[in-house]
Amino acid sequence: MPWWRTASGLVLIGFLAVGGFFLITEHRAHVFGVLPYLLILACPLMHLFHRHGGHGGHGQAKHQGHDDASGKAGS
């Protein structure tokens, strides 16, 4: 049984949800003030962790599986 389905897990999730709600409502100006910087920081962080999609593979998939002029598969 996963931990979030136990009684203590449900209580923890409830406390985190209530705490997150009050944290956001009481500090809305701070949270929304940081959002533009998080969007700017998102692209370099995705590149750092290699989760950006690769921008088309950076040319790695150009020659994979393509036939040459003689009709033979690439050697």
Predicted model as a PDB file, atoms N, CA, C, CB and O in Angstrom, pLDDT in the B-factor column:
MODEL        1                                                                  
ATOM      1  N   MET A   1       0.854  -1.179   0.000  1.00 81.00           N  
ATOM      2  CA  MET A   1       0.000   0.000   0.000  1.00 81.00           C  
ATOM      3  C   MET A   1       0.901   1.243   0.000  1.00 81.00           C  
ATOM      4  CB  MET A   1      -0.972  -0.002   1.238  1.00 81.00           C  
ATOM      5  O   MET A   1       1.813   1.341   0.820  1.00 81.00           O  
ATOM      6  N   PRO A   2       0.654   2.183  -0.904  1.00 87.00           N  
ATOM      7  CA  PRO A   2       1.473   3.400  -0.945  1.00 87.00           C  
ATOM      8  C   PRO A   2       1.289   4.235   0.321  1.00 87.00           C  
ATOM      9  CB  PRO A   2       1.120   4.240  -2.183  1.00 87.00           C  
ATOM     10  O   PRO A   2       0.248   4.169   0.976  1.00 87.00           O  
ATOM     11  N   TRP A   3       2.292   5.006   0.648  1.00 81.00           N  
ATOM     12  CA  TRP A   3       2.253   5.771   1.904  1.00 81.00           C  
ATOM     13  C   TRP A   3       1.161   6.830   1.908  1.00 81.00           C  
ATOM     14  CB  TRP A   3       3.594   6.432   2.152  1.00 81.00           C  
ATOM     15  O   TRP A   3       0.654   7.171   2.977  1.00 81.00           O  
ATOM     16  N   TRP A   4       0.779   7.367   0.743  1.00 77.00           N  
ATOM     17  CA  TRP A   4      -0.227   8.436   0.732  1.00 77.00           C  
ATOM     18  C   TRP A   4      -1.642   7.894   0.943  1.00 77.00           C  
ATOM     19  CB  TRP A   4      -0.162   9.203  -0.587  1.00 77.00           C  
ATOM     20  O   TRP A   4      -2.580   8.675   1.106  1.00 77.00           O  
ATOM     21  N   ARG A   5      -1.807   6.590   0.943  1.00 83.00           N  
ATOM     22  CA  ARG A   5      -3.127   6.003   1.219  1.00 83.00           C  
ATOM     23  C   ARG A   5      -3.271   5.558   2.661  1.00 83.00           C  
ATOM     24  CB  ARG A   5      -3.378   4.824   0.304  1.00 83.00           C  
ATOM     25  O   ARG A   5      -4.333   5.084   3.063  1.00 83.00           O  
ATOM     26  N   THR A   6      -2.211   5.706   3.441  1.00 91.00           N  
ATOM     27  CA  THR A   6      -2.314   5.384   4.862  1.00 91.00           C  
ATOM     28  C   THR A   6      -2.926   6.576   5.593  1.00 91.00           C  
ATOM     29  CB  THR A   6      -0.917   5.019   5.461  1.00 91.00           C  
ATOM     30  O   THR A   6      -3.022   7.669   5.034  1.00 91.00           O  
ATOM     31  N   ALA A   7      -3.334   6.369   6.825  1.00 92.00           N  
ATOM     32  CA  ALA A   7      -3.967   7.448   7.599  1.00 92.00           C  
ATOM     33  C   ALA A   7      -2.994   8.605   7.819  1.00 92.00           C  
ATOM     34  CB  ALA A   7      -4.469   6.916   8.958  1.00 92.00           C  
ATOM     35  O   ALA A   7      -3.368   9.768   7.669  1.00 92.00           O  
ATOM     36  N   SER A   8      -1.756   8.292   8.172  1.00 92.00           N  
ATOM     37  CA  SER A   8      -0.784   9.371   8.401  1.00 92.00           C  
ATOM     38  C   SER A   8      -0.442  10.088   7.103  1.00 92.00           C  
ATOM     39  CB  SER A   8       0.496   8.815   9.042  1.00 92.00           C  
ATOM     40  O   SER A   8      -0.186  11.292   7.121  1.00 92.00           O  
ATOM     41  N   GLY A   9      -0.432   9.378   5.973  1.00 93.00           N  
ATOM     42  CA  GLY A   9      -0.180  10.011   4.686  1.00 93.00           C  
ATOM     43  C   GLY A   9      -1.287  10.978   4.294  1.00 93.00           C  
ATOM     44  O   GLY A   9      -1.017  12.063   3.780  1.00 93.00           O  
ATOM     45  N   LEU A  10      -2.533  10.586   4.537  1.00 94.00           N  
ATOM     46  CA  LEU A  10      -3.659  11.471   4.236  1.00 94.00           C  
ATOM     47  C   LEU A  10      -3.649  12.718   5.118  1.00 94.00           C  
ATOM     48  CB  LEU A  10      -4.978  10.724   4.413  1.00 94.00           C  
ATOM     49  O   LEU A  10      -3.962  13.816   4.656  1.00 94.00           O  
ATOM     50  N   VAL A  11      -3.288  12.542   6.381  1.00 95.00           N  
ATOM     51  CA  VAL A  11      -3.197  13.689   7.292  1.00 95.00           C  
ATOM     52  C   VAL A  11      -2.086  14.626   6.829  1.00 95.00           C  
ATOM     53  CB  VAL A  11      -2.938  13.218   8.753  1.00 95.00           C  
ATOM     54  O   VAL A  11      -2.266  15.844   6.831  1.00 95.00           O  
ATOM     55  N   LEU A  12      -0.944  14.076   6.432  1.00 96.00           N  
ATOM     56  CA  LEU A  12       0.159  14.893   5.946  1.00 96.00           C  
ATOM     57  C   LEU A  12      -0.232  15.653   4.678  1.00 96.00           C  
ATOM     58  CB  LEU A  12       1.384  14.021   5.681  1.00 96.00           C  
ATOM     59  O   LEU A  12       0.075  16.839   4.553  1.00 96.00           O  
ATOM     60  N   ILE A  13      -0.894  14.996   3.752  1.00 96.00           N  
ATOM     61  CA  ILE A  13      -1.334  15.662   2.523  1.00 96.00           C  
ATOM     62  C   ILE A  13      -2.332  16.773   2.847  1.00 96.00           C  
ATOM     63  CB  ILE A  13      -1.965  14.642   1.547  1.00 96.00           C  
ATOM     64  O   ILE A  13      -2.290  17.841   2.237  1.00 96.00           O  
ATOM     65  N   GLY A  14      -3.226  16.526   3.802  1.00 96.00           N  
ATOM     66  CA  GLY A  14      -4.180  17.566   4.206  1.00 96.00           C  
ATOM     67  C   GLY A  14      -3.486  18.769   4.807  1.00 96.00           C  
ATOM     68  O   GLY A  14      -3.818  19.904   4.463  1.00 96.00           O  
ATOM     69  N   PHE A  15      -2.522  18.549   5.705  1.00 97.00           N  
ATOM     70  CA  PHE A  15      -1.779  19.659   6.299  1.00 97.00           C  
ATOM     71  C   PHE A  15      -0.988  20.424   5.251  1.00 97.00           C  
ATOM     72  CB  PHE A  15      -0.843  19.149   7.383  1.00 97.00           C  
ATOM     73  O   PHE A  15      -0.934  21.653   5.294  1.00 97.00           O  
ATOM     74  N   LEU A  16      -0.372  19.715   4.310  1.00 96.00           N  
ATOM     75  CA  LEU A  16       0.387  20.390   3.255  1.00 96.00           C  
ATOM     76  C   LEU A  16      -0.527  21.216   2.352  1.00 96.00           C  
ATOM     77  CB  LEU A  16       1.160  19.367   2.419  1.00 96.00           C  
ATOM     78  O   LEU A  16      -0.154  22.309   1.926  1.00 96.00           O  
ATOM     79  N   ALA A  17      -1.721  20.700   2.060  1.00 97.00           N  
ATOM     80  CA  ALA A  17      -2.659  21.442   1.221  1.00 97.00           C  
ATOM     81  C   ALA A  17      -3.132  22.718   1.922  1.00 97.00           C  
ATOM     82  CB  ALA A  17      -3.864  20.559   0.858  1.00 97.00           C  
ATOM     83  O   ALA A  17      -3.164  23.787   1.311  1.00 97.00           O  
ATOM     84  N   VAL A  18      -3.497  22.608   3.196  1.00 97.00           N  
ATOM     85  CA  VAL A  18      -3.949  23.786   3.952  1.00 97.00           C  
ATOM     86  C   VAL A  18      -2.797  24.774   4.119  1.00 97.00           C  
ATOM     87  CB  VAL A  18      -4.508  23.368   5.342  1.00 97.00           C  
ATOM     88  O   VAL A  18      -2.982  25.979   3.952  1.00 97.00           O  
ATOM     89  N   GLY A  19      -1.599  24.263   4.450  1.00 95.00           N  
ATOM     90  CA  GLY A  19      -0.442  25.136   4.603  1.00 95.00           C  
ATOM     91  C   GLY A  19      -0.070  25.830   3.301  1.00 95.00           C  
ATOM     92  O   GLY A  19       0.258  27.017   3.302  1.00 95.00           O  
ATOM     93  N   GLY A  20      -0.117  25.099   2.190  1.00 92.00           N  
ATOM     94  CA  GLY A  20       0.163  25.703   0.890  1.00 92.00           C  
ATOM     95  C   GLY A  20      -0.849  26.768   0.518  1.00 92.00           C  
ATOM     96  O   GLY A  20      -0.492  27.803  -0.044  1.00 92.00           O  
ATOM     97  N   PHE A  21      -2.129  26.512   0.834  1.00 93.00           N  
ATOM     98  CA  PHE A  21      -3.171  27.504   0.550  1.00 93.00           C  
ATOM     99  C   PHE A  21      -2.907  28.794   1.307  1.00 93.00           C  
ATOM    100  CB  PHE A  21      -4.556  26.955   0.917  1.00 93.00           C  
ATOM    101  O   PHE A  21      -2.929  29.873   0.714  1.00 93.00           O  
ATOM    102  N   PHE A  22      -2.657  28.700   2.608  1.00 92.00           N  
ATOM    103  CA  PHE A  22      -2.424  29.914   3.395  1.00 92.00           C  
ATOM    104  C   PHE A  22      -1.103  30.582   3.031  1.00 92.00           C  
ATOM    105  CB  PHE A  22      -2.442  29.589   4.882  1.00 92.00           C  
ATOM    106  O   PHE A  22      -1.001  31.808   3.079  1.00 92.00           O  
ATOM    107  N   LEU A  23      -0.114  29.813   2.677  1.00 89.00           N  
ATOM    108  CA  LEU A  23       1.160  30.393   2.264  1.00 89.00           C  
ATOM    109  C   LEU A  23       0.993  31.223   1.004  1.00 89.00           C  
ATOM    110  CB  LEU A  23       2.199  29.297   2.038  1.00 89.00           C  
ATOM    111  O   LEU A  23       1.534  32.324   0.903  1.00 89.00           O  
ATOM    112  N   ILE A  24       0.246  30.697   0.045  1.00 86.00           N  
ATOM    113  CA  ILE A  24       0.041  31.429  -1.209  1.00 86.00           C  
ATOM    114  C   ILE A  24      -0.868  32.632  -1.000  1.00 86.00           C  
ATOM    115  CB  ILE A  24      -0.551  30.506  -2.277  1.00 86.00           C  
ATOM    116  O   ILE A  24      -0.596  33.706  -1.537  1.00 86.00           O  
ATOM    117  N   THR A  25      -1.951  32.473  -0.225  1.00 90.00           N  
ATOM    118  CA  THR A  25      -2.867  33.599  -0.053  1.00 90.00           C  
ATOM    119  C   THR A  25      -2.245  34.726   0.759  1.00 90.00           C  
ATOM    120  CB  THR A  25      -4.144  33.133   0.615  1.00 90.00           C  
ATOM    121  O   THR A  25      -2.515  35.897   0.492  1.00 90.00           O  
ATOM    122  N   GLU A  26      -1.418  34.395   1.744  1.00 91.00           N  
ATOM    123  CA  GLU A  26      -0.808  35.436   2.570  1.00 91.00           C  
ATOM    124  C   GLU A  26       0.415  36.074   1.918  1.00 91.00           C  
ATOM    125  CB  GLU A  26      -0.420  34.862   3.908  1.00 91.00           C  
ATOM    126  O   GLU A  26       0.777  37.203   2.250  1.00 91.00           O  
ATOM    127  N   HIS A  27       1.040  35.371   1.008  1.00 89.00           N  
ATOM    128  CA  HIS A  27       2.257  35.880   0.378  1.00 89.00           C  
ATOM    129  C   HIS A  27       2.101  35.957  -1.133  1.00 89.00           C  
ATOM    130  CB  HIS A  27       3.452  34.999   0.736  1.00 89.00           C  
ATOM    131  O   HIS A  27       3.056  35.710  -1.869  1.00 89.00           O  
ATOM    132  N   ARG A  28       0.907  36.298  -1.599  1.00 88.00           N  
ATOM    133  CA  ARG A  28       0.593  36.339  -3.022  1.00 88.00           C  
ATOM    134  C   ARG A  28       1.502  37.303  -3.774  1.00 88.00           C  
ATOM    135  CB  ARG A  28      -0.857  36.733  -3.226  1.00 88.00           C  
ATOM    136  O   ARG A  28       1.950  36.985  -4.876  1.00 88.00           O  
ATOM    137  N   ALA A  29       1.782  38.459  -3.214  1.00 88.00           N  
ATOM    138  CA  ALA A  29       2.623  39.441  -3.898  1.00 88.00           C  
ATOM    139  C   ALA A  29       4.035  38.902  -4.101  1.00 88.00           C  
ATOM    140  CB  ALA A  29       2.669  40.753  -3.104  1.00 88.00           C  
ATOM    141  O   ALA A  29       4.652  39.144  -5.138  1.00 88.00           O  
ATOM    142  N   HIS A  30       4.538  38.181  -3.125  1.00 85.00           N  
ATOM    143  CA  HIS A  30       5.885  37.616  -3.252  1.00 85.00           C  
ATOM    144  C   HIS A  30       5.908  36.485  -4.272  1.00 85.00           C  
ATOM    145  CB  HIS A  30       6.385  37.107  -1.892  1.00 85.00           C  
ATOM    146  O   HIS A  30       6.833  36.390  -5.079  1.00 85.00           O  
ATOM    147  N   VAL A  31       4.892  35.631  -4.234  1.00 80.00           N  
ATOM    148  CA  VAL A  31       4.837  34.484  -5.148  1.00 80.00           C  
ATOM    149  C   VAL A  31       4.695  34.972  -6.584  1.00 80.00           C  
ATOM    150  CB  VAL A  31       3.662  33.540  -4.779  1.00 80.00           C  
ATOM    151  O   VAL A  31       5.426  34.516  -7.464  1.00 80.00           O  
ATOM    152  N   PHE A  32       3.767  35.891  -6.836  1.00 85.00           N  
ATOM    153  CA  PHE A  32       3.559  36.375  -8.196  1.00 85.00           C  
ATOM    154  C   PHE A  32       4.705  37.258  -8.670  1.00 85.00           C  
ATOM    155  CB  PHE A  32       2.255  37.138  -8.283  1.00 85.00           C  
ATOM    156  O   PHE A  32       4.939  37.367  -9.874  1.00 85.00           O  
ATOM    157  N   GLY A  33       5.417  37.883  -7.755  1.00 88.00           N  
ATOM    158  CA  GLY A  33       6.564  38.699  -8.134  1.00 88.00           C  
ATOM    159  C   GLY A  33       7.740  37.873  -8.620  1.00 88.00           C  
ATOM    160  O   GLY A  33       8.581  38.371  -9.368  1.00 88.00           O  
ATOM    161  N   VAL A  34       7.809  36.616  -8.203  1.00 88.00           N  
ATOM    162  CA  VAL A  34       8.914  35.734  -8.587  1.00 88.00           C  
ATOM    163  C   VAL A  34       8.619  34.994  -9.894  1.00 88.00           C  
ATOM    164  CB  VAL A  34       9.195  34.724  -7.469  1.00 88.00           C  
ATOM    165  O   VAL A  34       9.553  34.515 -10.539  1.00 88.00           O  
ATOM    166  N   LEU A  35       7.366  34.886 -10.301  1.00 87.00           N  
ATOM    167  CA  LEU A  35       7.004  34.099 -11.471  1.00 87.00           C  
ATOM    168  C   LEU A  35       7.738  34.503 -12.753  1.00 87.00           C  
ATOM    169  CB  LEU A  35       5.538  34.205 -11.694  1.00 87.00           C  
ATOM    170  O   LEU A  35       8.190  33.613 -13.473  1.00 87.00           O  
ATOM    171  N   PRO A  36       7.885  35.799 -13.082  1.00 90.00           N  
ATOM    172  CA  PRO A  36       8.627  36.123 -14.315  1.00 90.00           C  
ATOM    173  C   PRO A  36      10.065  35.613 -14.294  1.00 90.00           C  
ATOM    174  CB  PRO A  36       8.633  37.626 -14.536  1.00 90.00           C  
ATOM    175  O   PRO A  36      10.584  35.165 -15.316  1.00 90.00           O  
ATOM    176  N   TYR A  37      10.702  35.680 -13.138  1.00 91.00           N  
ATOM    177  CA  TYR A  37      12.075  35.193 -13.038  1.00 91.00           C  
ATOM    178  C   TYR A  37      12.142  33.679 -13.163  1.00 91.00           C  
ATOM    179  CB  TYR A  37      12.695  35.631 -11.721  1.00 91.00           C  
ATOM    180  O   TYR A  37      13.107  33.142 -13.705  1.00 91.00           O  
ATOM    181  N   LEU A  38      11.123  32.990 -12.665  1.00 88.00           N  
ATOM    182  CA  LEU A  38      11.094  31.530 -12.803  1.00 88.00           C  
ATOM    183  C   LEU A  38      10.917  31.125 -14.256  1.00 88.00           C  
ATOM    184  CB  LEU A  38       9.970  30.929 -11.951  1.00 88.00           C  
ATOM    185  O   LEU A  38      11.493  30.128 -14.691  1.00 88.00           O  
ATOM    186  N   LEU A  39      10.131  31.879 -15.014  1.00 87.00           N  
ATOM    187  CA  LEU A  39       9.968  31.582 -16.439  1.00 87.00           C  
ATOM    188  C   LEU A  39      11.271  31.804 -17.193  1.00 87.00           C  
ATOM    189  CB  LEU A  39       8.857  32.446 -17.044  1.00 87.00           C  
ATOM    190  O   LEU A  39      11.620  31.019 -18.075  1.00 87.00           O  
ATOM    191  N   ILE A  40      11.987  32.864 -16.852  1.00 90.00           N  
ATOM    192  CA  ILE A  40      13.270  33.135 -17.506  1.00 90.00           C  
ATOM    193  C   ILE A  40      14.284  32.063 -17.127  1.00 90.00           C  
ATOM    194  CB  ILE A  40      13.800  34.539 -17.121  1.00 90.00           C  
ATOM    195  O   ILE A  40      15.100  31.670 -17.960  1.00 90.00           O  
ATOM    196  N   LEU A  41      14.250  31.592 -15.910  1.00 89.00           N  
ATOM    197  CA  LEU A  41      15.193  30.599 -15.424  1.00 89.00           C  
ATOM    198  C   LEU A  41      14.847  29.191 -15.896  1.00 89.00           C  
ATOM    199  CB  LEU A  41      15.243  30.635 -13.920  1.00 89.00           C  
ATOM    200  O   LEU A  41      15.700  28.305 -15.839  1.00 89.00           O  
ATOM    201  N   ALA A  42      13.628  28.962 -16.359  1.00 86.00           N  
ATOM    202  CA  ALA A  42      13.181  27.616 -16.725  1.00 86.00           C  
ATOM    203  C   ALA A  42      13.979  27.037 -17.886  1.00 86.00           C  
ATOM    204  CB  ALA A  42      11.708  27.636 -17.082  1.00 86.00           C  
ATOM    205  O   ALA A  42      14.349  25.864 -17.839  1.00 86.00           O  
ATOM    206  N   CYS A  43      14.254  27.814 -18.918  1.00 83.00           N  
ATOM    207  CA  CYS A  43      14.955  27.280 -20.092  1.00 83.00           C  
ATOM    208  C   CYS A  43      16.376  26.836 -19.758  1.00 83.00           C  
ATOM    209  CB  CYS A  43      14.992  28.326 -21.199  1.00 83.00           C  
ATOM    210  O   CYS A  43      16.744  25.717 -20.115  1.00 83.00           O  
ATOM    211  N   PRO A  44      17.193  27.652 -19.093  1.00 84.00           N  
ATOM    212  CA  PRO A  44      18.529  27.152 -18.752  1.00 84.00           C  
ATOM    213  C   PRO A  44      18.500  25.936 -17.813  1.00 84.00           C  
ATOM    214  CB  PRO A  44      19.336  28.262 -18.110  1.00 84.00           C  
ATOM    215  O   PRO A  44      19.356  25.057 -17.911  1.00 84.00           O  
ATOM    216  N   LEU A  45      17.529  25.888 -16.918  1.00 82.00           N  
ATOM    217  CA  LEU A  45      17.435  24.726 -16.031  1.00 82.00           C  
ATOM    218  C   LEU A  45      17.048  23.472 -16.802  1.00 82.00           C  
ATOM    219  CB  LEU A  45      16.422  24.987 -14.917  1.00 82.00           C  
ATOM    220  O   LEU A  45      17.552  22.387 -16.512  1.00 82.00           O  
ATOM    221  N   MET A  46      16.151  23.610 -17.790  1.00 81.00           N  
ATOM    222  CA  MET A  46      15.780  22.450 -18.595  1.00 81.00           C  
ATOM    223  C   MET A  46      16.964  21.975 -19.434  1.00 81.00           C  
ATOM    224  CB  MET A  46      14.585  22.786 -19.502  1.00 81.00           C  
ATOM    225  O   MET A  46      17.144  20.772 -19.623  1.00 81.00           O  
ATOM    226  N   HIS A  47      17.772  22.908 -19.938  1.00 81.00           N  
ATOM    227  CA  HIS A  47      18.970  22.504 -20.663  1.00 81.00           C  
ATOM    228  C   HIS A  47      19.958  21.819 -19.728  1.00 81.00           C  
ATOM    229  CB  HIS A  47      19.625  23.716 -21.333  1.00 81.00           C  
ATOM    230  O   HIS A  47      20.610  20.848 -20.113  1.00 81.00           O  
ATOM    231  N   LEU A  48      20.069  22.312 -18.523  1.00 82.00           N  
ATOM    232  CA  LEU A  48      20.984  21.717 -17.551  1.00 82.00           C  
ATOM    233  C   LEU A  48      20.597  20.278 -17.234  1.00 82.00           C  
ATOM    234  CB  LEU A  48      21.009  22.545 -16.269  1.00 82.00           C  
ATOM    235  O   LEU A  48      21.464  19.415 -17.093  1.00 82.00           O  
ATOM    236  N   PHE A  49      19.310  20.021 -17.122  1.00 79.00           N  
ATOM    237  CA  PHE A  49      18.827  18.684 -16.803  1.00 79.00           C  
ATOM    238  C   PHE A  49      18.382  17.910 -18.035  1.00 79.00           C  
ATOM    239  CB  PHE A  49      17.690  18.772 -15.825  1.00 79.00           C  
ATOM    240  O   PHE A  49      17.792  16.839 -17.900  1.00 79.00           O  
ATOM    241  N   HIS A  50      18.648  18.425 -19.234  1.00 75.00           N  
ATOM    242  CA  HIS A  50      18.380  17.754 -20.514  1.00 75.00           C  
ATOM    243  C   HIS A  50      16.912  17.391 -20.694  1.00 75.00           C  
ATOM    244  CB  HIS A  50      19.222  16.502 -20.626  1.00 75.00           C  
ATOM    245  O   HIS A  50      16.602  16.293 -21.156  1.00 75.00           O  
ATOM    246  N   ARG A  51      16.019  18.283 -20.344  1.00 65.00           N  
ATOM    247  CA  ARG A  51      14.587  18.006 -20.483  1.00 65.00           C  
ATOM    248  C   ARG A  51      13.915  19.005 -21.423  1.00 65.00           C  
ATOM    249  CB  ARG A  51      13.904  18.038 -19.113  1.00 65.00           C  
ATOM    250  O   ARG A  51      12.695  19.156 -21.374  1.00 65.00           O  
ATOM    251  N   HIS A  52      14.656  19.671 -22.253  1.00 57.00           N  
ATOM    252  CA  HIS A  52      14.088  20.725 -23.084  1.00 57.00           C  
ATOM    253  C   HIS A  52      13.573  20.196 -24.412  1.00 57.00           C  
ATOM    254  CB  HIS A  52      15.116  21.799 -23.330  1.00 57.00           C  
ATOM    255  O   HIS A  52      12.991  20.965 -25.176  1.00 57.00           O  
ATOM    256  N   GLY A  53      13.756  18.948 -24.717  1.00 60.00           N  
ATOM    257  CA  GLY A  53      13.297  18.394 -25.979  1.00 60.00           C  
ATOM    258  C   GLY A  53      14.374  18.412 -27.039  1.00 60.00           C  
ATOM    259  O   GLY A  53      14.171  17.852 -28.116  1.00 60.00           O  
ATOM    260  N   GLY A  54      15.489  19.021 -26.784  1.00 57.00           N  
ATOM    261  CA  GLY A  54      16.621  18.969 -27.678  1.00 57.00           C  
ATOM    262  C   GLY A  54      16.551  19.891 -28.877  1.00 57.00           C  
ATOM    263  O   GLY A  54      17.462  19.847 -29.704  1.00 57.00           O  
ATOM    264  N   HIS A  55      15.546  20.711 -29.028  1.00 57.00           N  
ATOM    265  CA  HIS A  55      15.415  21.612 -30.173  1.00 57.00           C  
ATOM    266  C   HIS A  55      15.560  20.853 -31.481  1.00 57.00           C  
ATOM    267  CB  HIS A  55      16.455  22.732 -30.098  1.00 57.00           C  
ATOM    268  O   HIS A  55      16.274  21.306 -32.376  1.00 57.00           O  
ATOM    269  N   GLY A  56      14.907  19.724 -31.611  1.00 57.00           N  
ATOM    270  CA  GLY A  56      14.986  18.962 -32.842  1.00 57.00           C  
ATOM    271  C   GLY A  56      16.168  18.012 -32.872  1.00 57.00           C  
ATOM    272  O   GLY A  56      16.495  17.506 -33.945  1.00 57.00           O  
ATOM    273  N   GLY A  57      16.801  17.751 -31.798  1.00 54.00           N  
ATOM    274  CA  GLY A  57      17.883  16.787 -31.738  1.00 54.00           C  
ATOM    275  C   GLY A  57      19.242  17.353 -32.091  1.00 54.00           C  
ATOM    276  O   GLY A  57      20.218  16.602 -32.109  1.00 54.00           O  
ATOM    277  N   HIS A  58      19.350  18.628 -32.371  1.00 53.00           N  
ATOM    278  CA  HIS A  58      20.608  19.287 -32.720  1.00 53.00           C  
ATOM    279  C   HIS A  58      21.305  18.592 -33.885  1.00 53.00           C  
ATOM    280  CB  HIS A  58      21.535  19.324 -31.512  1.00 53.00           C  
ATOM    281  O   HIS A  58      22.529  18.467 -33.895  1.00 53.00           O  
ATOM    282  N   GLY A  59      20.522  18.139 -34.870  1.00 55.00           N  
ATOM    283  CA  GLY A  59      21.092  17.558 -36.077  1.00 55.00           C  
ATOM    284  C   GLY A  59      21.517  16.112 -35.934  1.00 55.00           C  
ATOM    285  O   GLY A  59      22.146  15.586 -36.853  1.00 55.00           O  
ATOM    286  N   GLN A  60      21.219  15.454 -34.861  1.00 55.00           N  
ATOM    287  CA  GLN A  60      21.663  14.071 -34.662  1.00 55.00           C  
ATOM    288  C   GLN A  60      20.846  13.088 -35.499  1.00 55.00           C  
ATOM    289  CB  GLN A  60      21.568  13.696 -33.184  1.00 55.00           C  
ATOM    290  O   GLN A  60      21.370  12.046 -35.893  1.00 55.00           O  
ATOM    291  N   ALA A  61      19.605  13.382 -35.773  1.00 53.00           N  
ATOM    292  CA  ALA A  61      18.741  12.429 -36.464  1.00 53.00           C  
ATOM    293  C   ALA A  61      18.670  12.699 -37.965  1.00 53.00           C  
ATOM    294  CB  ALA A  61      17.346  12.470 -35.871  1.00 53.00           C  
ATOM    295  O   ALA A  61      17.797  12.149 -38.636  1.00 53.00           O  
ATOM    296  N   LYS A  62      19.547  13.516 -38.505  1.00 54.00           N  
ATOM    297  CA  LYS A  62      19.477  13.866 -39.926  1.00 54.00           C  
ATOM    298  C   LYS A  62      19.739  12.663 -40.822  1.00 54.00           C  
ATOM    299  CB  LYS A  62      20.475  14.969 -40.244  1.00 54.00           C  
ATOM    300  O   LYS A  62      19.044  12.488 -41.822  1.00 54.00           O  
ATOM    301  N   HIS A  63      20.720  11.832 -40.492  1.00 53.00           N  
ATOM    302  CA  HIS A  63      21.165  10.783 -41.395  1.00 53.00           C  
ATOM    303  C   HIS A  63      20.793   9.384 -40.927  1.00 53.00           C  
ATOM    304  CB  HIS A  63      22.641  10.870 -41.570  1.00 53.00           C  
ATOM    305  O   HIS A  63      21.298   8.404 -41.474  1.00 53.00           O  
ATOM    306  N   GLN A  64      19.949   9.270 -39.960  1.00 56.00           N  
ATOM    307  CA  GLN A  64      19.593   7.949 -39.453  1.00 56.00           C  
ATOM    308  C   GLN A  64      18.517   7.319 -40.322  1.00 56.00           C  
ATOM    309  CB  GLN A  64      19.116   8.036 -37.997  1.00 56.00           C  
ATOM    310  O   GLN A  64      17.430   7.876 -40.476  1.00 56.00           O  
ATOM    311  N   GLY A  65      18.824   6.152 -40.893  1.00 56.00           N  
ATOM    312  CA  GLY A  65      17.831   5.396 -41.641  1.00 56.00           C  
ATOM    313  C   GLY A  65      17.515   5.932 -43.015  1.00 56.00           C  
ATOM    314  O   GLY A  65      16.601   5.410 -43.653  1.00 56.00           O  
ATOM    315  N   HIS A  66      18.203   6.934 -43.514  1.00 54.00           N  
ATOM    316  CA  HIS A  66      17.943   7.457 -44.849  1.00 54.00           C  
ATOM    317  C   HIS A  66      18.729   6.654 -45.874  1.00 54.00           C  
ATOM    318  CB  HIS A  66      18.306   8.955 -44.936  1.00 54.00           C  
ATOM    319  O   HIS A  66      19.873   6.269 -45.632  1.00 54.00           O  
ATOM    320  N   ASP A  67      18.107   6.407 -47.017  1.00 53.00           N  
ATOM    321  CA  ASP A  67      18.779   5.695 -48.104  1.00 53.00           C  
ATOM    322  C   ASP A  67      19.671   6.669 -48.866  1.00 53.00           C  
ATOM    323  CB  ASP A  67      17.747   5.029 -49.060  1.00 53.00           C  
ATOM    324  O   ASP A  67      19.366   7.856 -48.986  1.00 53.00           O  
ATOM    325  N   ASP A  68      20.789   6.133 -49.382  1.00 53.00           N  
ATOM    326  CA  ASP A  68      21.638   6.988 -50.206  1.00 53.00           C  
ATOM    327  C   ASP A  68      21.166   6.890 -51.653  1.00 53.00           C  
ATOM    328  CB  ASP A  68      23.144   6.584 -50.077  1.00 53.00           C  
ATOM    329  O   ASP A  68      20.138   6.264 -51.913  1.00 53.00           O  
ATOM    330  N   ALA A  69      21.869   7.476 -52.582  1.00 56.00           N  
ATOM    331  CA  ALA A  69      21.425   7.547 -53.992  1.00 56.00           C  
ATOM    332  C   ALA A  69      21.370   6.190 -54.641  1.00 56.00           C  
ATOM    333  CB  ALA A  69      22.345   8.444 -54.796  1.00 56.00           C  
ATOM    334  O   ALA A  69      20.600   6.018 -55.586  1.00 56.00           O  
ATOM    335  N   SER A  70      22.143   5.203 -54.194  1.00 56.00           N  
ATOM    336  CA  SER A  70      22.149   3.875 -54.824  1.00 56.00           C  
ATOM    337  C   SER A  70      20.985   3.010 -54.347  1.00 56.00           C  
ATOM    338  CB  SER A  70      23.469   3.163 -54.536  1.00 56.00           C  
ATOM    339  O   SER A  70      20.781   1.909 -54.858  1.00 56.00           O  
ATOM    340  N   GLY A  71      20.228   3.495 -53.380  1.00 55.00           N  
ATOM    341  CA  GLY A  71      19.072   2.737 -52.889  1.00 55.00           C  
ATOM    342  C   GLY A  71      19.412   1.818 -51.740  1.00 55.00           C  
ATOM    343  O   GLY A  71      18.521   1.163 -51.198  1.00 55.00           O  
ATOM    344  N   LYS A  72      20.675   1.746 -51.350  1.00 57.00           N  
ATOM    345  CA  LYS A  72      21.080   0.906 -50.223  1.00 57.00           C  
ATOM    346  C   LYS A  72      20.927   1.701 -48.930  1.00 57.00           C  
ATOM    347  CB  LYS A  72      22.549   0.405 -50.396  1.00 57.00           C  
ATOM    348  O   LYS A  72      21.026   2.928 -48.925  1.00 57.00           O  
ATOM    349  N   ALA A  73      20.694   1.013 -47.879  1.00 56.00           N  
ATOM    350  CA  ALA A  73      20.600   1.670 -46.576  1.00 56.00           C  
ATOM    351  C   ALA A  73      21.973   2.228 -46.223  1.00 56.00           C  
ATOM    352  CB  ALA A  73      20.093   0.678 -45.471  1.00 56.00           C  
ATOM    353  O   ALA A  73      23.000   1.734 -46.690  1.00 56.00           O  
ATOM    354  N   GLY A  74      21.974   3.276 -45.382  1.00 53.00           N  
ATOM    355  CA  GLY A  74      23.226   3.931 -45.020  1.00 53.00           C  
ATOM    356  C   GLY A  74      24.230   2.965 -44.410  1.00 53.00           C  
ATOM    357  O   GLY A  74      23.872   2.118 -43.592  1.00 53.00           O  
ATOM    358  N   SER A  75      25.494   3.100 -44.815  1.00 52.00           N  
ATOM    359  CA  SER A  75      26.519   2.184 -44.331  1.00 52.00           C  
ATOM    360  C   SER A  75      27.342   2.775 -43.240  1.00 52.00           C  
ATOM    361  CB  SER A  75      27.405   1.765 -45.438  1.00 52.00           C  
ATOM    362  O   SER A  75      28.250   2.120 -42.728  1.00 52.00           O  
TER     363      SER A  75                                                      
ENDMDL                                                                          
END                                                                             
